[in-house]
Every structure is written in C-alpha cells, then in structure tokens.
Amino acid sequence: MNPTTLHELLDRSRIADTLHAYSRGVDRRDIDLLVDLFAEDATFDYGHGNLARGRSALADLFRESTGRYTATNHHCSTISYLSLSEGRAETITYVYAFHENTTADLQLHVWGNYEDRLTDEGDRWRIEERRVRIAGVKTLSGEELPNRFERYLRGEPAHGRRP
C-alpha cells in the first residue's frame, strides 16, 4: 500500500469519526461537542432559507432543536466521498433519525442525507458547510419506554473521552 492510499484511508476514517460524532452529540444533547465539530464560520442549512452561520448561531440552533425532544437517535449509514484531497472533502451521508417528544406524544422518523464540505484543521476534520436534505418523514403516536430498559442521559457526555 503506498503512502498516499494509506493517508487517504486515515482521512476517510477521521472524517467518518466527525460525521458519527455529530449523531452522538445530538443524541446526548452535548452542545460543546456539536459546536466543536464545525469550523468557526461554518454554515448549517436546513433548507427553505433556514440557515445558521458561525459557532454561536450553531450553539443556539443545537440547544433549541435538541431541546424539543425527550430522546433522539441518529443513524448514519452510507458515507459517499465526492472529493477528498489536500485537507478538503465533500461527502454525502445518508441518515435515519428518530425523535421522541413525550409532552406532545409523538415520534418523528426522518430519513434523508447530509451534504457536507469539510476541512482538516489538524486536530480533527470539521464541517464547514452542512446542507440537510430530507427524503421522507413519518410521525406516529409515542409509546412509553418499557421498564426493563434504561434510557441514556441527554445533556451529559457519554462515558469515556471524546474522539
């Protein structure tokens, strides 16, 4: 294996770590982790003109959007690397997300993708631009979590160190 190929594989792994850490940050409602995944002047585009720019606006967005739910669970499946070279990357990540709001007695199931531009800032790959595009949504009445299960805590980091 030549060094270029090995370097690219390492970059792909580090990029995937960033994309998966986003899911963990949302699900645990870890605002500090979420903000750290984005470049200082990053943009986050939900569509239809819903755009946040910069870490301060992102922190507000994440606090407000994650605060609506009792629980969330995000699954990133396929990561397509559209381009990767010289510390820059473009990806499309397919995602399924579950959101539960017990006060409104609803469960929201969303599937779509994240279209990202990322940059290697040395300590980690960070998202410079994220566009969230949705393929479908399904809303159902909520169900109570059976007693035999224990829900993970939101607003607290998971055990162990963050990658």
C-alpha positions as CSV (number, residue, x, y, z in Angstrom):
1,M,0.0,0.0,0.0
2,N,1.5,3.3,-1.0
3,P,1.6,6.3,1.5
4,T,-1.0,8.3,-0.5
5,T,-3.5,5.5,-0.2
6,L,-2.8,5.0,3.5
7,H,-3.1,8.7,4.1
8,E,-6.5,8.8,2.2
9,L,-7.8,5.9,4.3
10,L,-6.8,7.6,7.5
11,D,-8.5,10.8,6.3
12,R,-11.7,8.9,5.5
13,S,-11.7,7.3,8.9
14,R,-11.2,10.7,10.6
15,I,-14.0,12.2,8.5
16,A,-16.3,9.3,9.4
17,D,-15.4,9.9,13.1
18,T,-16.6,13.6,12.8
19,L,-19.8,12.6,11.0
20,H,-20.6,9.9,13.6
21,A,-19.7,12.2,16.5
22,Y,-22.4,14.6,15.2
23,S,-25.0,11.8,15.8
24,R,-23.7,11.2,19.3
25,G,-23.7,14.9,20.1
26,V,-27.3,15.3,19.0
27,D,-28.5,12.2,20.8
28,R,-26.7,13.1,24.0
29,R,-27.5,16.8,23.6
30,D,-23.8,17.6,24.0
31,I,-23.8,21.1,22.7
32,D,-20.0,21.6,23.2
33,L,-19.2,18.5,21.2
34,L,-21.6,19.6,18.4
35,V,-20.1,23.1,18.1
36,D,-16.6,21.7,18.1
37,L,-17.4,19.6,15.0
38,F,-17.9,22.7,12.9
39,A,-15.4,25.2,11.6
40,E,-15.5,28.7,13.2
41,D,-17.5,30.3,10.4
42,A,-19.5,27.1,9.4
43,T,-22.9,27.2,7.8
44,F,-25.8,24.9,8.6
45,D,-28.6,24.8,6.0
46,Y,-31.9,23.1,6.8
47,G,-33.4,24.2,3.6
48,H,-36.1,26.8,2.7
49,G,-33.9,29.7,3.9
50,N,-33.2,28.1,7.4
51,L,-29.5,28.9,7.7
52,A,-27.2,29.3,10.7
53,R,-23.7,30.7,10.3
54,G,-20.9,30.6,12.9
55,R,-20.4,28.7,16.1
56,S,-22.5,31.0,18.3
57,A,-25.5,30.6,16.0
58,L,-24.9,26.9,15.8
59,A,-24.9,26.6,19.5
60,D,-28.2,28.4,19.7
61,L,-29.6,26.2,16.9
62,F,-28.5,23.0,18.6
63,R,-29.8,24.0,22.0
64,E,-33.2,24.9,20.6
65,S,-33.6,21.9,18.2
66,T,-32.3,19.2,20.6
67,G,-34.4,20.7,23.5
68,R,-37.7,19.8,21.8
69,Y,-37.2,16.1,22.3
70,T,-37.1,13.7,25.1
71,A,-34.9,11.3,23.1
72,T,-33.3,11.2,19.7
73,N,-31.3,8.5,17.8
74,H,-29.4,9.2,14.6
75,H,-28.0,6.6,12.3
76,C,-25.5,7.5,9.6
77,S,-25.3,4.7,7.1
78,T,-23.6,5.3,3.8
79,I,-20.9,7.9,3.5
80,S,-20.0,8.8,-0.1
81,Y,-16.8,10.7,-0.6
82,L,-17.4,13.0,-3.6
83,S,-14.0,14.5,-3.3
84,L,-11.0,14.2,-0.9
85,S,-7.7,16.0,-1.4
86,E,-5.3,18.4,0.3
87,G,-7.3,18.8,3.6
88,R,-10.6,19.3,1.9
89,A,-13.5,16.9,1.4
90,E,-17.1,16.8,0.2
91,T,-19.4,14.0,1.4
92,I,-23.0,12.9,1.3
93,T,-24.1,10.9,4.3
94,Y,-27.4,9.0,4.4
95,V,-29.2,9.3,7.7
96,Y,-32.2,8.0,9.6
97,A,-33.2,9.9,12.7
98,F,-35.8,9.1,15.4
99,H,-37.1,11.9,17.6
100,E,-39.4,11.5,20.6
101,N,-41.4,14.3,22.2
102,T,-43.3,12.8,25.1
103,T,-45.1,16.1,26.0
104,A,-46.6,16.1,22.5
105,D,-47.0,12.3,22.5
106,L,-45.3,11.9,19.1
107,Q,-42.4,10.1,17.5
108,L,-40.9,11.7,14.4
109,H,-39.0,9.5,12.0
110,V,-36.9,11.3,9.4
111,W,-34.7,10.0,6.6
112,G,-32.5,11.9,4.2
113,N,-28.9,13.0,3.9
114,Y,-26.3,15.4,5.0
115,E,-24.4,17.1,2.2
116,D,-21.1,18.3,3.8
117,R,-17.9,20.2,3.0
118,L,-15.2,19.5,5.5
119,T,-11.7,20.8,6.2
120,D,-8.8,19.2,8.1
121,E,-7.9,21.5,10.9
122,G,-5.2,19.3,12.3
123,D,-6.8,18.1,15.5
124,R,-9.9,16.9,13.6
125,W,-11.8,17.2,10.4
126,R,-14.5,19.9,10.8
127,I,-17.7,20.6,8.9
128,E,-17.5,23.9,7.0
129,E,-20.9,23.6,5.4
130,R,-23.8,21.2,6.0
131,R,-27.0,21.0,4.0
132,V,-29.7,18.8,5.4
133,R,-32.0,17.4,2.8
134,I,-34.9,15.1,3.6
135,A,-36.4,12.3,1.6
136,G,-39.2,11.5,3.9
137,V,-40.9,11.9,7.3
138,K,-43.3,9.8,9.4
139,T,-45.0,11.0,12.6
140,L,-46.5,8.4,15.0
141,S,-48.1,8.4,18.4
142,G,-45.5,7.8,21.1
143,E,-45.1,4.7,23.2
144,E,-43.8,4.5,26.7
145,L,-40.3,3.0,27.2
146,P,-40.7,-0.4,28.8
147,N,-39.4,-0.6,32.4
148,R,-36.7,-3.2,31.5
149,F,-34.8,-0.6,29.5
150,E,-32.9,2.4,30.9
151,R,-32.7,5.5,28.7
152,Y,-29.3,7.2,28.1
153,L,-29.0,10.6,29.6
154,R,-29.1,13.7,27.4
155,G,-27.1,16.8,28.3
156,E,-24.2,14.7,29.6
157,P,-21.3,13.3,27.6
158,A,-21.1,9.5,27.1
159,H,-18.6,7.6,29.2
160,G,-15.0,7.9,28.1
161,R,-13.1,10.5,26.2
162,R,-14.4,12.2,23.0
163,P,-12.5,11.3,19.8
